Amino acid sequence: MVANRHSPGLIATTRADATPPLEELVACCGWPLLLDAGPRRLLRGLSLHRPECVLFWTDDWDHVTRTAELIAWSRRRGNRPFRLAVAYQLASDVEAVFRAAGAHSFLQVSGRPGAVVAGALGQLVAGTVPAVATGELVGPVEFATELVRPP
């Protein structure tokens, strides 16, 4: 029998390998990492870790579609866990793709992602959504209520 462990979060990426920025993020957050994530692998990770948040990491345009499909699959399962999409060094127009797929929140990161995203996660828990531009937290961003819709 496999014992379920509770984790505050889980990092999922459709990449088959961990890049140095992703490794830095994992080290800073201390959350489990799912590489080459698909619906089955994500379901297993959700069952095993029971996270409150899934951070969907993408740092390559070739993975944006698969990541959006994974977010949409998670959305069809229900409102929980919280879905946070993180785009590392990608153009800002990727936000619309992830929001349409069902991401509750989005962070655009460049520079050193570990501490930035870890700090942003702390603010998210506190109830604000930070904007990340050049590796530094710029400040909280408030979204109009019509832009924040339930999944």
N, C-alpha and C positions, 0 to 999 in steps of 0.2 A: 504494500500500500504506500502511496506517495503522500507525504504530509504537505498540506498547503501552507505556504508562507505568505504573510502579508507584507507588501512593499508599498511605500507611498507612490512609487512610480515605476514605469517600465519604458525603456527606450526601444523603439522599433525602427528598423531601416530596411529598405528593400535591397540595399547593397549586400554583396556577398562577403565583403571585407570591411574592416574598420580602418578608416583613415586616421591620421594623427589628430585632426580636430575632433573627430568623434570619440577617439580614445581619451582625449582630454576632458570631454564632456562627461563620459562615463566615470572617469576618476573623480571629477568634482561632485557629481550628483550621487554617486554610489548606487545607482539604479541598475538592475539587470538589463542586459542588452540582447535583443533578438536580431541577428543578422539574417539576410535573405528572407525577410518576413513576408508571409502570405497569410491568407485567412486561417489555414490549419495551424500554422506555427504560432500566430497571434492568439488564437483561441486557446492553445495549450499554455502559452505564457500567461494569459489572463486567468486561466483556471489554476495554475500553479502559484502565481504571485499575488493574485487578487489586488491589483494596483488601483489607486484612486485616480491616477492620471497616466495616460499613454502619450509619450512624446514621440511624434513621428518625425524622424530626422531625414532630410534630403540635402545633398550637396552637389547634385549632378542633374542637369536637365533631362538626361536619359531616364532618370528614376522618378520624375515628377508624376507621370501618368500612373505608374504602379502604386506610388505612395497615395495619390488621390483615390485610387480604387480601394486601397486598404482602409483609408479613412472612411470612405462611403460604406464599406462592409461593416466596419465598427459602428457606424451611425445606425445602420439597419438593426443592429442588435439592441439598441436602446440608448438612453441618455448617458449612461455611465459605462466606463470610466470617462473622466474629462479628457478630451482630445486636443492636444496642443501640437500644432505643426510648426516645425522649425526649418527654415531655409537658410543654409549656410552659403554665403557668397553667390546668391542668385538674384536676378532682377526682381523688383518689387511686384511685378504683375503676377507672380506665382501665388500671391496671397489670395487672389480671387478664385483660383483653381481649388485651393485647399479649403477655403470658406464654403464654396459651393458643394464640395464633397462632404462637408459636415464637421470641419474642425471648429471647436469652440473658440479657440484662440490661435493666434499666429505670431511668431517672432521671426524677424529677418535679422540675421547675424552676419557680421564680417569681423575679421580680426581673431582674437582669442575667444573661442566660444564657451569654454568650460565655466569660468567664473561669471561671465555675462549671463549665460542661461541659468546657472544656479542662482544668481541674484534675482533674475526675472521670475524664477519659480517661487522664490520667497515672497516676492510682491504679489504673484498670482494667488498664493495661499492667503495673503493679507487682503485680497479683493481688488487689486488694481492690475491692469495689463500694461506692461512697459513696452515702449518702442525701442528697438535696438538698431543702431545705424552702423557705426564704425567700430564695433567692439566695446562701446561704452553705452551705459544706460542713458538714454536721452531724457526719459521721464515718463510718467504714466500717460496713457492715451485713453480718453473716454470715448466710447462708441455710442452713436445714437441708438436708441432702443429699436428702431426699425432695422438696424443692421445686425442686431443680436437676436437670433431666432433660435428656438429650440430645435434640436435635430429631429 
